[in-house]
Amino acid sequence: MSAEDLEKYETEMELKLYREYRDVVGLFRYVIETERRFYLTNDYELKVRSDGGEVFFEVAMADAWVWDMYRPARFVRQVRVLTFKDVNVEELTKNDLELPSDEAGFGGGSGSGQ
C-alpha cells in the first residue's frame, strides 16, 4: 500500500466519521472534550481528584458516542476517563445543531445589492 493510498483511506475514514457525527449529534445534550477524545453524551459526572499533591479529573459518562475513527463501535454504554489535562464540557443548544437556511444569505437568494 502506497503512502497515497493510505492517505486516501484515512481521508475517507474521517469523512465517514464526520457524517456519522452529523447524523447522531442531535441525539445528545453535551459535548465533552479531553486531550485524547471527543465525546457526545446526555449524562456525565465530572469529579476533581487529588492524589499525592497531583490534581486530576475523572469523567464518567453513560450512553456516549466517541469520536475515534479507529473504533469499530463508537457507541459505548459506560465511559470513565482519568486525565491530568483540561476537560471541556459544553451543553449543546438547538441552534448549534441547525444548518443555515438559504434565506439567510446562502445560495443566491434575493437582496444581492444591485
Steps between C-alpha positions, in 0.01 A plus 500: 500500500646834396507814714245652264264201546535526877428873495193443281376228736542725807324787324206272415485374860499858636218595262301193606555590866391861441182381327424266790557788745266722300233228512521437876584840654130589530450207735731643766501788745871540586833508322792395719855545380812357661859508373449165327133474403183684415171364639129562461280405795177582682626414847838560660667551836821701538708468818823675592731256676828540684764240573837585655471865406410425137160621382316307230150471359269202487219513248233231495252485212207276419377417150764701318625531143879519451674692220763241404535376144694194613220365723269255325215586741474863606194468724603397850285423802742622770814714470739598778782741417786597731712793386748753632414736213207733450147367452261715300126451542258682274123476502360490149208724415249447224653791304841327502351211307310689227648567159462850353202540269524628143307810612786600730715608206623160387415369156440821301167622636359849437665813636820483298558874539467593130 
